[in-house]
Amino acid sequence: MRYEDTIEIRGVTVIGQTEVALLCQMGNQQRWIAQTEFRPGSTVGREGDVGIVVLKRPFAVAQGLVPFQGFHA
């Protein structure tokens, strides 16, 4: 996976948790994110954690976490 294929979001607080997903607070947004979506480099894993979330860019765009910035070759 190339660097451009992922997005890193810092300062994420996990405010909820189920067996398969984490409820993440990122600025003024909250999103349920399946634990299978987290990429290497993510530092959160359970409710109460504060840290970094690394996601595939297409997933982050689809969730409205980052604006679409075109395709990277």
Backbone bond lengths (Angstrom), bond angles and torsions (degrees), N, CA, C in turn:
res aa  C-N    CA-C-N  psi(-1)  N-CA   C-N-CA  omega(-1)  CA-C   N-CA-C  phi
1 M - - - 1.450 - - 1.527 108.34 -
2 R 1.308 116.92 129.41 1.458 121.40 177.99 1.523 110.03 -76.89
3 Y 1.331 116.51 158.27 1.460 122.11 179.50 1.522 111.23 -54.37
4 E 1.332 117.33 -41.99 1.459 121.46 -176.14 1.524 112.61 -66.54
5 D 1.319 117.49 -15.61 1.454 121.22 -177.15 1.524 113.10 -79.42
6 T 1.340 117.11 -8.98 1.458 120.78 -179.79 1.522 110.00 -124.69
7 I 1.319 114.53 162.28 1.461 121.61 176.49 1.524 107.37 -130.47
8 E 1.320 116.65 138.30 1.462 122.19 179.23 1.524 108.42 -108.74
9 I 1.316 115.94 127.63 1.465 121.45 178.67 1.525 107.30 -117.47
10 R 1.327 116.08 120.89 1.470 121.49 -177.90 1.526 110.67 -98.61
11 G 1.313 116.09 160.13 1.455 121.16 176.67 1.519 113.89 71.85
12 V 1.324 116.71 28.92 1.466 121.97 -179.95 1.527 109.02 -84.12
13 T 1.330 116.05 133.81 1.463 121.82 175.84 1.521 108.64 -113.19
14 V 1.324 116.60 128.46 1.463 120.98 177.18 1.526 107.42 -87.61
15 I 1.343 115.80 115.51 1.465 120.44 -174.93 1.525 113.03 -108.68
16 G 1.321 116.97 -1.68 1.457 121.09 177.68 1.513 109.95 -161.62
17 Q 1.332 115.33 163.04 1.459 119.02 -175.88 1.518 110.07 -155.73
18 T 1.337 115.77 140.84 1.458 122.19 167.54 1.523 106.03 -122.78
19 E 1.317 116.60 -174.13 1.467 119.69 178.68 1.521 112.06 -65.82
20 V 1.336 117.46 -24.59 1.466 119.90 -173.18 1.522 115.07 -121.24
21 A 1.329 118.54 -7.54 1.464 119.71 -175.01 1.524 111.42 -147.24
22 L 1.336 113.88 159.15 1.461 121.70 175.70 1.521 108.73 -118.48
23 L 1.333 116.66 138.61 1.460 121.74 174.05 1.520 106.81 -91.67
24 C 1.330 115.36 111.74 1.460 121.58 -172.79 1.522 110.94 -107.45
25 Q 1.324 115.80 132.94 1.463 123.19 174.34 1.518 106.97 -99.13
26 M 1.342 115.95 119.17 1.461 122.45 -179.95 1.513 106.96 -127.59
27 G 1.319 116.93 100.07 1.458 119.54 -174.28 1.513 108.96 63.77
28 N 1.333 116.58 -125.46 1.468 120.10 -179.75 1.531 112.20 -96.80
29 Q 1.329 117.35 12.39 1.463 121.69 -179.71 1.523 111.31 -111.34
30 Q 1.324 115.04 145.45 1.462 121.48 172.69 1.518 108.15 -123.62
31 R 1.327 116.30 134.98 1.459 120.82 178.79 1.518 109.82 -141.33
32 W 1.345 115.38 137.34 1.457 120.27 167.64 1.519 106.87 -79.12
33 I 1.310 117.11 127.92 1.462 121.78 179.88 1.525 108.04 -127.67
34 A 1.328 115.04 123.23 1.467 119.82 177.51 1.524 109.00 -62.08
35 Q 1.315 115.93 139.48 1.463 119.49 -178.39 1.522 111.88 -61.90
36 T 1.330 117.74 -22.99 1.466 120.73 177.59 1.527 112.22 -71.21
37 E 1.331 118.36 -13.99 1.468 121.92 179.54 1.529 112.54 -83.38
38 F 1.333 117.75 -19.02 1.462 120.59 -178.26 1.523 110.11 -70.21
39 R 1.325 116.81 132.41 1.455 123.28 -179.48 1.526 109.40 -100.03
40 P 1.339 116.95 164.07 1.468 120.27 176.50 1.531 110.76 -53.83
41 G 1.314 115.33 137.94 1.461 121.70 -176.64 1.516 112.13 107.55
42 S 1.344 116.56 -16.46 1.465 119.97 175.71 1.524 108.58 -68.65
43 T 1.335 116.00 138.68 1.465 119.78 -177.43 1.523 113.00 -113.57
44 V 1.333 118.24 1.16 1.465 120.84 177.22 1.521 108.90 -102.53
45 G 1.334 116.12 150.61 1.452 119.01 -178.95 1.509 114.77 -155.73
46 R 1.347 116.02 -7.72 1.468 118.58 -179.52 1.525 109.53 -156.69
47 E 1.325 114.91 163.86 1.459 121.23 -179.72 1.523 110.18 -55.37
48 G 1.331 115.59 134.59 1.457 121.73 -179.54 1.520 113.64 98.20
49 D 1.333 117.24 -17.69 1.465 120.15 178.77 1.522 110.61 -68.91
50 V 1.324 115.75 146.48 1.459 123.29 172.43 1.520 106.27 -128.88
51 G 1.329 116.60 128.71 1.455 117.83 -178.86 1.506 113.24 175.33
52 I 1.328 114.54 -140.08 1.462 122.90 -172.11 1.525 109.96 -110.70
53 V 1.334 114.91 139.67 1.457 121.89 171.76 1.524 107.31 -117.86
54 V 1.322 116.53 129.59 1.463 122.33 174.44 1.524 106.97 -113.98
55 L 1.338 115.09 124.30 1.460 121.77 -177.15 1.518 109.92 -129.02
56 K 1.328 116.55 156.90 1.457 119.83 170.65 1.527 107.63 -64.69
57 R 1.321 116.21 136.42 1.463 121.19 -176.92 1.534 112.66 -55.41
58 P 1.348 120.57 -45.80 1.472 118.92 -179.60 1.530 112.69 -59.18
59 F 1.330 117.54 -37.58 1.465 120.76 177.95 1.524 110.21 -65.71
60 A 1.331 117.23 -45.10 1.468 121.21 -179.80 1.528 111.05 -62.23
61 V 1.326 117.33 -39.68 1.468 121.24 177.72 1.526 109.69 -65.16
62 A 1.336 117.14 -45.61 1.466 121.32 -179.06 1.526 111.69 -61.84
63 Q 1.330 117.28 -31.20 1.463 122.10 179.62 1.525 112.50 -84.62
64 G 1.341 116.99 -3.51 1.462 120.64 -179.87 1.517 113.42 76.55
65 L 1.326 116.82 21.10 1.462 120.47 -178.53 1.520 112.54 -85.67
66 V 1.323 116.94 -25.34 1.466 122.69 176.11 1.520 107.76 -142.43
67 P 1.329 117.84 150.37 1.468 119.12 177.72 1.521 110.97 -73.26
68 F 1.323 115.68 150.31 1.462 120.68 175.14 1.520 108.17 -66.30
69 Q 1.333 116.94 130.86 1.465 120.72 -176.52 1.519 112.16 -122.72
70 G 1.307 118.15 23.76 1.455 121.05 178.96 1.512 111.51 85.49
71 F 1.303 115.06 173.43 1.456 121.14 -178.57 1.510 110.20 -87.36
72 H 1.321 115.93 145.73 1.462 122.23 176.99 1.512 108.10 -107.98
73 A 1.309 116.42 127.70 1.467 120.51 -179.59 1.505 111.11 -89.20
